[in-house]
């Protein structure tokens, strides 16, 4: 059996750092972990090829080679997915599609032969059997959540690791919280399912043995969803593994803000090599947090929580949302002020997006506020065509305010000021100096050329460099590297006020 696995191209979102990756000599931020894991579940005797369209072009002869074409997509790949499916069907091959794009409620085009809904571990055996017997069903799904202790190591040899800025692995699925706008609790459950220490060490070994010596992103919905097991079993194993190999990996992940409440956990994570965390802050407004059920963000000083995490040795990236029912017109400036004071350099601000699997979807459906056909709505209100729900705030005010936030925080003056704020708070743990590699040198010269010479706002850049030299000389690499993000964020912010931010956490 010959199987072609295809990962469609990302649309332009905050997550798609094309311009930054290009100057670093990379093609994509992360490899398609889900598709690589599915490949490892297929029979070992099958011939398999994987095409990540973010890294290479898909050729017709590759499609013709295959007996079956498997496509995995997330929401930010919808347009590319449709094009790929049409192309594969024109050549006459069977399409099997899965991934969160379909599981979250998108109606699959009728020319897709088979749709896999949900997690693959308990579905693949039936799917493989029917592929072998040429008796595929239209839909495959299973109730409940499979144990991920049966999940195999991804089949890394199907990709070229050098294409990617960071490799990703998964420790757990699920999140103990149930924020109204988020679909994770419905898709992956509220009780985190976690791999054992042996599994995660085997996965680290698998990429180490291939020669990888850079970033590793733990893609968990919330890494600290099971703090006790993490501190007792997982982190000690990773700390030991990293020490024995002289810390080859710099780790990053997604966590909830209450990480700041547990100093022991933070210190263990930094000992394990975690250096960057993504946190869902959403809004500094208590009414907005109450509305969306983000209770673990309430009744705390969010700025102080962020600073505690930074002080312990983490760079904090964060997500913010505009469009809650409780939002007043002051929310736009409040978001700007909070982001600037926090020193969160990569602040991913987006319009509220209603997932079909979220509690928010059910509430807005009951009140008849969902927009199912944007094209019809857009004829009367162009602003509403950029949303999938009717907001309480005037749509034009919301869209204009969103554009103001993006253009402000990703203007050179605000962006470089935010880097300074971060560097004042940041206290990285000194484990060892990373080995200088070619892409580091390329990043250095790209930073100097694009931000220090070519781009506008270069006086802010040089002010930051000299400030770092005199005030925080040990953090000079961050003063050089962090500005590169502006190449992406500023282009995205100024190109359109209407880019949606699809959070996967």
C-alpha positions in Angstrom: 0.0 0.0 0.0 1.3 3.5 -1.0 0.1 6.4 1.2 0.8 10.1 0.6 0.4 12.3 3.7 -0.2 16.0 3.0 0.0 18.9 5.4 -1.6 22.0 3.7 -0.1 25.5 3.7 -0.9 27.8 6.6 -2.8 31.1 5.9 -1.3 34.3 7.2 -1.9 34.4 10.9 0.2 35.3 14.0 1.4 31.7 14.1 2.8 31.8 10.6 6.1 33.5 10.9 7.1 33.2 7.3 9.2 36.3 7.0 11.2 35.7 10.2 11.7 32.1 9.3 13.0 33.0 5.9 15.7 35.3 7.2 16.7 32.5 9.6 17.0 30.1 6.7 14.0 28.0 7.9 10.9 27.0 6.1 8.3 26.5 8.9 8.1 26.9 12.6 7.0 23.3 13.5 6.6 20.0 11.7 3.2 18.4 11.4 3.3 16.3 14.6 -0.2 14.9 14.2 0.4 13.6 10.7 3.8 12.2 11.7 2.2 10.3 14.6 -0.6 9.0 12.3 2.1 7.8 9.9 3.7 5.8 12.8 0.3 4.1 13.4 0.1 2.8 9.9 1.4 -0.7 9.1 5.2 -0.7 8.9 5.1 -2.5 5.5 3.3 0.3 3.8 5.2 2.8 1.7 4.7 6.3 3.1 5.7 9.8 1.9 4.9 13.1 3.6 4.7 16.5 2.0 4.5 19.6 4.2 3.4 22.3 1.8 4.8 24.9 4.1 8.2 23.6 3.2 8.0 22.1 -0.3 5.7 22.1 -3.4 3.3 19.3 -4.0 3.8 17.6 -7.4 1.2 15.8 -9.4 3.5 12.7 -9.8 3.5 12.4 -6.0 -0.3 12.2 -5.9 -0.3 9.7 -8.8 2.1 7.5 -6.9 -0.2 7.1 -4.0 -3.1 4.6 -3.5 -4.5 6.8 -0.8 -4.0 10.5 0.2 -4.2 11.4 3.9 -4.7 15.1 4.7 -4.5 16.6 8.2 -5.5 20.3 8.8 -6.1 22.9 11.4 -8.5 25.9 11.1 -5.7 28.1 9.7 -5.3 25.8 6.7 -8.9 25.8 5.4 -8.3 27.5 2.1 -5.3 25.4 1.2 -7.1 22.2 2.2 -9.9 22.9 -0.2 -7.4 23.4 -3.1 -5.4 20.3 -2.2 -8.5 18.1 -2.0 -9.8 19.4 -5.4 -6.4 18.8 -7.0 -6.1 15.2 -5.6 -9.6 14.4 -6.8 -8.9 15.7 -10.3 -6.1 13.2 -10.5 -8.5 10.5 -9.2 -7.1 9.5 -5.8 -9.0 8.7 -2.7 -8.9 11.4 0.0 -9.0 10.6 3.7 -9.1 13.8 5.8 -8.7 14.5 9.5 -7.4 17.0 12.1 -9.0 19.7 14.2 -10.3 21.6 11.1 -12.9 18.8 10.7 -13.3 17.8 14.3 -14.2 21.4 15.3 -17.3 21.4 13.1 -16.2 22.5 9.6 -18.5 20.8 7.0 -16.1 18.8 4.9 -16.5 19.3 1.1 -18.5 16.5 -0.5 -15.5 15.4 -2.7 -13.6 14.2 0.4 -14.1 10.4 0.4 -13.5 9.8 4.1 -13.4 12.0 7.2 -11.8 11.0 10.5 -13.2 12.8 13.5 -11.4 12.9 16.8 -8.2 11.3 18.0 -6.6 8.6 15.9 -5.3 6.0 18.3 -8.5 3.9 18.5 -9.7 4.7 14.9 -6.7 3.8 12.8 -7.0 0.0 13.2 -10.5 0.0 11.6 -9.5 2.6 9.0 -6.5 0.5 8.0 -8.6 -2.7 7.7 -11.1 -0.9 5.5 -8.3 0.6 3.3 -6.9 -2.8 2.8 -10.3 -4.2 1.8 -11.2 -1.1 -0.3 -14.3 -0.6 1.8 -13.9 2.8 3.3 -16.8 4.5 5.2 -17.6 8.2 4.9 -17.0 8.9 8.5 -14.9 7.3 11.3 -15.2 8.5 14.9 -15.1 7.1 18.4 -16.8 8.3 21.7 -14.6 9.2 24.6 -10.9 9.9 24.7 -8.2 7.3 24.1 -5.3 6.6 26.4 -2.2 8.3 24.9 0.1 5.8 26.5 -0.5 3.7 23.4 0.6 6.6 21.1 3.8 5.8 19.1 6.8 7.9 18.5 6.3 10.1 15.5 7.9 8.9 12.2 10.5 11.6 12.0 12.3 10.1 9.0 9.4 11.3 6.7 10.6 14.9 7.0 13.8 16.9 6.8 14.3 18.3 10.3 16.5 21.2 9.1 13.4 22.8 7.5 12.0 23.6 11.0 12.8 26.2 13.6 11.6 23.9 16.4 10.5 20.3 16.8 7.3 19.5 18.7 6.3 16.7 20.9 3.3 16.0 23.2 3.2 15.0 26.8 -0.6 15.3 27.5 -4.0 16.1 26.1 -6.8 17.9 27.8 -7.2 20.9 30.1 -8.8 21.0 33.6 -10.4 24.4 32.7 -13.5 25.0 30.6 -13.3 28.6 29.2 -16.4 29.5 27.3 -14.7 30.4 24.0 -12.3 27.4 24.0 -13.1 24.0 22.5 -10.3 22.0 24.2 -12.5 20.6 27.0 -15.0 19.3 24.4 -12.3 18.0 22.0 -9.8 16.6 24.4 -11.5 16.4 27.8 -11.1 18.1 31.1 -9.0 15.4 32.7 -5.5 15.6 31.2 -4.3 12.3 29.8 -0.6 12.1 30.2 2.2 9.9 28.9 4.6 8.3 31.4 8.2 9.4 31.9 9.5 6.5 29.8 7.5 7.5 26.8 8.5 11.1 26.8 12.2 10.3 27.3 11.9 7.9 24.4 10.6 10.7 22.2 13.4 13.0 23.3 15.8 10.3 22.5 14.3 9.9 19.0 15.0 13.4 18.0 18.3 13.6 19.8 19.6 10.5 18.0 18.7 12.2 14.7 21.1 15.0 15.5 18.6 17.7 16.6 20.1 20.3 18.9 17.7 23.2 19.2 14.2 24.1 20.3 11.5 21.6 21.3 7.9 22.7 21.8 5.6 20.7 24.0 2.3 21.2 22.3 0.1 20.3 25.3 -3.2 22.2 25.7 -1.9 23.1 29.2 1.3 21.4 30.3 0.6 22.1 34.0 -2.9 20.5 34.0 -1.6 17.7 36.2 1.0 19.5 38.4 1.5 16.6 40.8 2.5 14.1 38.2 4.5 16.7 36.3 6.6 17.5 39.4 6.9 13.9 40.7 7.6 11.9 37.5 8.0 13.9 34.3 10.2 16.9 35.2 12.8 14.9 37.2 13.2 12.6 34.3 13.7 15.4 31.8 16.1 17.2 34.2 18.2 14.1 34.5 18.1 13.5 30.7 19.1 17.1 29.9 22.0 17.0 32.4 23.4 13.7 31.0 23.4 15.2 27.5 24.6 18.7 28.5 21.3 20.3 27.8 20.9 19.9 24.0 17.3 21.2 23.9 15.7 24.6 24.8 12.0 23.8 25.7 8.8 25.8 25.3 5.2 25.1 26.0 1.7 26.4 26.8 0.5 26.9 30.4 -2.1 28.7 32.5 -1.3 31.8 34.4 -1.4 30.0 37.7 2.0 28.7 37.0 3.1 31.9 38.7 1.6 30.6 42.0 4.0 27.6 42.2 7.7 28.6 42.6 8.8 25.0 42.9 7.2 24.1 39.6 8.7 27.1 37.9 12.2 26.3 39.1 11.8 22.6 38.1 10.7 23.7 34.6 13.6 26.0 34.2 16.0 23.2 35.4 14.4 21.0 32.8 15.2 23.6 30.1 11.9 25.4 29.6 12.6 29.0 28.6 9.4 30.2 26.9 5.7 29.8 27.9 2.5 30.8 26.1 -0.2 32.0 28.4 -3.9 32.7 27.6 -4.5 36.0 29.3 -7.3 37.1 27.0 -8.2 40.4 28.8 -7.2 42.4 31.8 -10.8 43.3 32.4 -12.4 41.3 35.3 -15.9 41.4 33.7 -14.5 39.8 30.5 -12.8 37.1 32.5 -16.0 36.4 34.4 -18.0 36.3 31.2 -15.7 33.8 29.4 -15.2 31.6 32.5 -11.5 32.3 32.8 -11.8 32.1 36.6 -8.1 31.1 37.2 -7.2 34.5 35.7 -9.5 36.4 38.1 -8.8 37.8 41.6 -5.1 38.2 40.9 -2.8 40.9 39.7 -2.2 39.7 36.2 0.8 42.0 35.7 2.5 40.7 38.8 1.8 37.1 37.8 3.5 37.7 34.4 6.5 39.4 36.1 6.9 36.5 38.6 7.1 34.1 35.6 9.6 36.3 33.8 11.6 36.8 37.0 12.0 33.0 37.3 13.5 32.6 33.9 10.8 32.5 31.3 9.9 34.6 28.3 6.1 35.0 28.3 4.1 35.0 25.1 0.4 35.5 25.5 -3.0 35.5 23.7 -5.5 38.3 24.0 -9.1 38.5 22.7 -11.3 41.4 21.8 -15.1 41.1 21.3 -16.5 39.9 24.6 -20.0 41.1 25.4 -18.7 42.9 28.4 -16.1 44.9 26.4 -16.5 48.7 26.5 -14.7 51.1 24.1 -12.1 51.5 26.8 -11.0 47.9 26.3 -8.7 48.8 23.3 -6.5 51.2 25.2 -6.6 48.9 28.3 -5.2 46.1 26.2 -2.5 48.3 24.8 -1.5 49.5 28.3 -1.5 46.0 29.8 0.6 44.6 27.0 3.2 47.4 27.2 3.5 47.2 31.0 3.8 43.4 31.0 6.7 43.3 28.6 5.0 40.5 26.6 6.8 41.0 23.4 4.8 38.5 21.3 1.3 39.6 22.2 -1.1 37.8 20.0 -4.3 39.9 19.9 -7.3 38.6 18.0 -11.0 39.0 17.5 -13.2 36.5 19.3 -13.8 33.5 17.1 -16.7 31.2 18.0 -15.8 27.5 17.7 -18.7 25.2 16.9 -17.5 22.9 19.7 -17.4 25.6 22.4 -19.9 26.5 25.1 -19.9 30.0 23.6 -21.3 28.6 20.4 -24.2 27.1 22.3 -25.0 30.4 24.1 -24.9 32.5 21.0 -26.9 29.9 19.1 -29.7 30.2 21.7 -29.7 34.0 21.3 -29.6 33.8 17.5 -26.3 35.7 17.3 -24.3 33.3 15.1 -23.4 34.2 11.6 -23.6 31.1 9.4 -23.4 32.8 6.0 -20.9 35.6 6.1 -21.4 36.5 2.5 -25.0 37.4 2.9 -24.4 39.4 6.1 -21.5 41.2 4.5 -23.7 42.8 1.9 -25.5 44.8 4.6 -22.6 45.2 7.1 -19.1 44.6 5.7 -17.7 44.6 9.3 -19.8 41.6 10.3 -18.4 39.6 7.4 -15.1 39.6 9.4 -16.8 37.9 12.4 -18.8 34.7 12.8 -21.1 36.2 15.5 -23.0 39.4 16.1 -21.1 41.3 18.8 -22.7 43.5 21.5 -20.4 46.3 20.6 -21.0 48.0 17.2 -19.1 45.8 14.7 -17.4 48.8 13.1 -16.2 50.0 16.5 -14.8 46.6 17.3 -13.0 46.2 14.0 -11.5 49.7 14.1 -10.4 49.2 17.8 -8.8 45.9 16.9 -6.9 47.5 14.1 -5.8 50.3 16.5 -4.4 47.8 19.0 -2.4 45.9 16.4 -1.0 48.9 14.7 -0.1 50.4 18.1 1.6 47.5 19.8 3.5 46.5 16.6 4.7 50.0 15.8 8.5 50.2 16.3 8.4 52.6 19.3 6.0 50.4 21.3 7.6 47.1 20.2 11.1 48.1 21.2 9.9 49.6 24.5 8.2 46.3 25.3 11.5 44.4 24.7 13.2 46.7 27.2 10.5 46.1 29.8 10.9 42.4 29.3 14.6 42.4 29.6 14.4 44.4 32.9 12.4 41.6 34.4 13.9 38.5 32.7 16.2 36.4 34.9 17.2 33.4 32.8 18.7 30.4 34.4 22.3 29.9 33.3 22.7 26.3 32.5 25.1 26.4 29.7 25.9 28.6 26.7 24.2 27.1 23.6 26.5 26.1 20.8 26.6 28.8 18.0 25.1 27.4 14.8 24.8 28.8 11.3 21.2 30.0 11.8 22.3 32.0 14.8 24.9 33.8 12.7 22.4 34.3 10.0 19.9 35.7 12.5 22.5 38.1 13.8 23.3 39.6 10.4 19.6 39.6 9.4 18.8 41.5 12.6 21.5 44.1 12.0 20.6 44.5 8.3 16.8 44.5 8.4 16.2 46.3 11.8 19.4 48.2 12.1 19.8 49.5 8.6 17.0 48.7 6.1 13.8 49.1 8.0 12.2 52.3 9.3 12.4 52.8 13.1 16.1 51.7 13.2 16.9 54.4 15.8 14.7 52.4 18.2 16.7 49.3 17.4 20.1 50.9 18.0 18.8 52.5 21.2 17.8 49.0 22.4 21.2 47.5 21.4 23.2 50.1 23.3 20.9 50.1 26.3 21.4 46.3 26.5 25.2 46.6 26.2 25.3 49.0 29.2 22.3 47.8 31.3 21.9 44.1 30.6 25.0 42.9 28.6 24.3 39.3 29.3 21.0 39.6 27.5 22.4 41.1 24.3 21.4 38.0 22.2 17.8 38.7 23.2 18.1 42.3 22.3 19.3 41.2 18.8 17.0 38.3 18.3 13.6 39.5 19.6 13.4 42.5 17.2 13.2 40.0 14.3 9.6 39.2 15.3 8.7 42.7 14.3 9.3 41.8 10.6 6.3 39.4 10.9 4.0 41.1 13.4 4.2 44.6 11.9 3.6 43.3 8.4 0.6 41.3 9.6 -0.8 44.2 11.6 -0.5 46.8 8.9 -1.5 44.6 6.0 -5.0 44.1 7.3 -7.0 45.0 10.3 -9.1 41.9 9.9 -6.7 39.0 10.4 -8.3 36.4 12.7 -6.3 34.8 15.5 -7.0 31.1 15.8 -5.9 29.9 19.2 -5.2 26.1 19.6 -4.8 26.2 23.3 
